[in-house]
Amino acid sequence: MFRYITFDPNILGGKPCIRNTRLSVEFIVELFASGATRAEMLWTYPQLTNEAVEEALQYAARAIKNEILATAEIPA
């Protein structure tokens, strides 16, 4: 399903990462959230490809879609 995303319990505790790097999907999303552009990311991390960054974002979007949020109110 994902060509560039991999999971290895020996790398970053099994977090989803870009294949052949130690860059997690979480880190890629954090870079975007902090204002980094795709061009800046590709320049700073030459081991990344445009396709790998795109797939990391797609993976993150699908993971969020499957999240279940529960709220609870605790009476005072």
TITITI-551128 format. One record per residue (C-alpha): x, y, z; residue number from 0. Coordinates in Angstrom, 2 decimals. Layout:
// residues N
<node><east>X</east><north>Y</north><up>Z</up><k>NUM</k></node>
...
END
This chain:
// residues 76
<node><east>0.00</east><north>0.00</north><up>0.00</up><k>0</k></node>
<node><east>2.77</east><north>2.45</north><up>0.93</up><k>1</k></node>
<node><east>6.01</east><north>2.33</north><up>-1.02</up><k>2</k></node>
<node><east>8.04</east><north>4.77</north><up>1.08</up><k>3</k></node>
<node><east>6.67</east><north>4.19</north><up>4.60</up><k>4</k></node>
<node><east>8.12</east><north>1.44</north><up>6.72</up><k>5</k></node>
<node><east>7.82</east><north>0.17</north><up>10.30</up><k>6</k></node>
<node><east>10.73</east><north>-1.41</north><up>12.13</up><k>7</k></node>
<node><east>10.71</east><north>-1.98</north><up>15.89</up><k>8</k></node>
<node><east>14.48</east><north>-1.38</north><up>15.88</up><k>9</k></node>
<node><east>14.15</east><north>2.09</north><up>14.32</up><k>10</k></node>
<node><east>12.51</east><north>4.85</north><up>16.37</up><k>11</k></node>
<node><east>10.59</east><north>2.25</north><up>18.37</up><k>12</k></node>
<node><east>8.57</east><north>1.12</north><up>15.36</up><k>13</k></node>
<node><east>7.16</east><north>4.54</north><up>14.43</up><k>14</k></node>
<node><east>6.23</east><north>4.87</north><up>10.76</up><k>15</k></node>
<node><east>9.31</east><north>6.23</north><up>8.96</up><k>16</k></node>
<node><east>10.45</east><north>7.11</north><up>5.48</up><k>17</k></node>
<node><east>12.16</east><north>3.98</north><up>4.10</up><k>18</k></node>
<node><east>15.97</east><north>3.95</north><up>4.45</up><k>19</k></node>
<node><east>15.98</east><north>6.99</north><up>6.75</up><k>20</k></node>
<node><east>15.44</east><north>7.67</north><up>10.41</up><k>21</k></node>
<node><east>12.89</east><north>10.37</north><up>9.59</up><k>22</k></node>
<node><east>9.47</east><north>9.62</north><up>11.00</up><k>23</k></node>
<node><east>6.15</east><north>10.56</north><up>9.47</up><k>24</k></node>
<node><east>5.54</east><north>12.51</north><up>12.67</up><k>25</k></node>
<node><east>8.71</east><north>14.54</north><up>12.05</up><k>26</k></node>
<node><east>7.65</east><north>15.32</north><up>8.47</up><k>27</k></node>
<node><east>4.26</east><north>16.58</north><up>9.68</up><k>28</k></node>
<node><east>5.95</east><north>18.65</north><up>12.41</up><k>29</k></node>
<node><east>8.20</east><north>20.27</north><up>9.81</up><k>30</k></node>
<node><east>5.17</east><north>21.32</north><up>7.76</up><k>31</k></node>
<node><east>3.36</east><north>22.51</north><up>10.88</up><k>32</k></node>
<node><east>6.33</east><north>24.69</north><up>11.81</up><k>33</k></node>
<node><east>6.22</east><north>26.38</north><up>8.41</up><k>34</k></node>
<node><east>8.87</east><north>24.48</north><up>6.45</up><k>35</k></node>
<node><east>8.22</east><north>24.24</north><up>2.73</up><k>36</k></node>
<node><east>8.62</east><north>21.04</north><up>0.77</up><k>37</k></node>
<node><east>11.60</east><north>22.57</north><up>-1.06</up><k>38</k></node>
<node><east>13.28</east><north>23.42</north><up>2.26</up><k>39</k></node>
<node><east>12.73</east><north>19.89</north><up>3.52</up><k>40</k></node>
<node><east>14.17</east><north>18.33</north><up>0.37</up><k>41</k></node>
<node><east>17.20</east><north>20.64</north><up>0.53</up><k>42</k></node>
<node><east>17.81</east><north>20.09</north><up>4.25</up><k>43</k></node>
<node><east>17.27</east><north>16.31</north><up>4.12</up><k>44</k></node>
<node><east>18.68</east><north>15.16</north><up>0.76</up><k>45</k></node>
<node><east>17.75</east><north>11.55</north><up>1.55</up><k>46</k></node>
<node><east>14.09</east><north>12.55</north><up>1.11</up><k>47</k></node>
<node><east>12.28</east><north>12.56</north><up>-2.19</up><k>48</k></node>
<node><east>9.22</east><north>14.53</north><up>-3.15</up><k>49</k></node>
<node><east>7.29</east><north>11.26</north><up>-3.49</up><k>50</k></node>
<node><east>8.32</east><north>10.11</north><up>0.00</up><k>51</k></node>
<node><east>7.18</east><north>13.40</north><up>1.56</up><k>52</k></node>
<node><east>3.86</east><north>13.18</north><up>-0.30</up><k>53</k></node>
<node><east>3.33</east><north>9.63</north><up>0.90</up><k>54</k></node>
<node><east>4.17</east><north>10.59</north><up>4.49</up><k>55</k></node>
<node><east>1.46</east><north>13.25</north><up>4.38</up><k>56</k></node>
<node><east>-1.01</east><north>10.79</north><up>2.86</up><k>57</k></node>
<node><east>-0.18</east><north>8.27</north><up>5.58</up><k>58</k></node>
<node><east>-0.69</east><north>10.89</north><up>8.30</up><k>59</k></node>
<node><east>-4.03</east><north>11.95</north><up>6.80</up><k>60</k></node>
<node><east>-5.27</east><north>8.35</north><up>6.73</up><k>61</k></node>
<node><east>-4.09</east><north>7.75</north><up>10.28</up><k>62</k></node>
<node><east>-6.02</east><north>10.78</north><up>11.52</up><k>63</k></node>
<node><east>-9.13</east><north>9.66</north><up>9.64</up><k>64</k></node>
<node><east>-9.11</east><north>6.43</north><up>11.61</up><k>65</k></node>
<node><east>-8.70</east><north>8.12</north><up>14.98</up><k>66</k></node>
<node><east>-11.52</east><north>7.83</north><up>17.46</up><k>67</k></node>
<node><east>-11.77</east><north>10.67</north><up>19.91</up><k>68</k></node>
<node><east>-13.58</east><north>10.16</north><up>23.17</up><k>69</k></node>
<node><east>-14.56</east><north>12.89</north><up>25.55</up><k>70</k></node>
<node><east>-15.76</east><north>12.59</north><up>29.08</up><k>71</k></node>
<node><east>-17.07</east><north>15.04</north><up>31.61</up><k>72</k></node>
<node><east>-16.22</east><north>14.52</north><up>35.22</up><k>73</k></node>
<node><east>-18.76</east><north>16.06</north><up>37.58</up><k>74</k></node>
<node><east>-17.25</east><north>18.39</north><up>40.13</up><k>75</k></node>
END
